């Protein structure tokens, strides 16, 4: 794979259950609707991010595919409505895009 899209979301530790329950609904979208990207989710054990951080990431062959997917996620009403519910538990959120390193 070439390019990686990551969403990093730090959530209120006291609301971890609520936040992660909503995240399960995003997982259901990915399974139910073929147009949703199939990402992997991670919760840090140790490292730069605190344990109340969710990292979602997905790989793409091209930057164009990544950008099209990002645009889709930012404009899809189903995704946006659920994000608005989940965002009440967020402390910080940002997007990362990585390109392959070719030496």
C-alpha positions in Angstrom: 0.0 0.0 0.0 1.1 3.5 -0.6 -0.7 6.2 1.3 -2.2 6.2 4.8 -5.1 8.2 6.2 -5.3 8.5 10.0 -7.8 10.1 12.3 -6.5 10.7 15.8 -9.2 11.5 18.4 -8.5 12.2 22.1 -11.6 11.7 24.2 -12.7 12.4 27.7 -11.4 9.5 29.9 -14.5 9.7 32.0 -16.6 9.2 28.9 -14.6 6.4 27.3 -17.5 3.9 27.4 -19.9 6.4 25.6 -17.2 7.4 23.1 -16.3 3.8 22.2 -20.0 2.7 22.0 -20.5 5.3 19.3 -17.3 4.1 17.6 -18.9 0.7 17.3 -21.6 2.3 15.1 -18.9 3.6 12.8 -17.6 0.1 12.6 -21.1 -1.1 11.7 -21.2 1.5 8.8 -18.0 0.1 7.5 -19.5 -3.4 7.4 -23.0 -2.5 6.2 -22.1 0.0 3.5 -19.5 -0.9 0.9 -18.8 2.7 0.1 -17.3 3.3 3.6 -13.6 2.7 3.9 -12.6 -0.3 6.0 -10.2 1.1 8.6 -8.4 -0.3 11.6 -8.8 1.1 15.0 -6.1 1.3 17.7 -6.1 2.4 21.4 -2.5 3.1 22.7 -1.0 1.1 25.4 2.2 3.2 25.6 3.8 5.8 23.5 3.2 9.4 22.4 -0.6 9.3 22.7 -2.4 8.8 26.0 -4.7 5.8 26.5 -7.8 7.9 25.9 -6.9 8.3 22.2 -8.6 6.4 19.3 -6.6 6.1 16.1 -8.4 5.0 13.0 -6.3 4.4 9.9 -6.7 3.1 6.4 -4.3 2.5 3.5 -4.8 3.6 -0.1 -2.9 2.8 -3.3 -2.9 6.4 -4.5 -3.2 9.9 -3.0 -6.3 10.5 -5.3 -8.1 7.5 -3.7 -7.2 8.8 -0.2 -8.5 12.3 -1.0 -11.7 11.0 -2.6 -12.4 8.9 0.5 -11.6 11.8 2.9 -14.0 14.0 0.9 -16.7 11.3 1.1 -16.3 11.0 4.8 -16.5 14.7 5.3 -19.6 15.1 3.3 -21.6 11.9 4.0 -24.6 12.8 6.2 -24.8 9.4 8.0 -21.1 9.8 9.0 -21.5 13.5 9.9 -24.6 13.0 12.1 -22.9 10.3 14.1 -19.7 12.3 14.4 -21.6 15.2 15.9 -22.9 12.9 18.6 -19.4 11.5 19.3 -17.6 14.8 19.1 -19.2 15.9 22.4 -16.8 13.5 24.1 -13.7 14.6 22.2 -11.0 16.8 23.6 -8.9 17.0 20.4 -9.0 15.5 16.9 -6.9 15.8 13.8 -6.2 14.1 10.5 -2.8 12.8 9.3 -1.9 11.8 5.8 1.3 9.8 5.1 3.1 9.1 1.9 5.4 6.2 1.3 9.2 6.7 1.8 11.1 5.8 -1.3 14.8 5.8 -0.7 
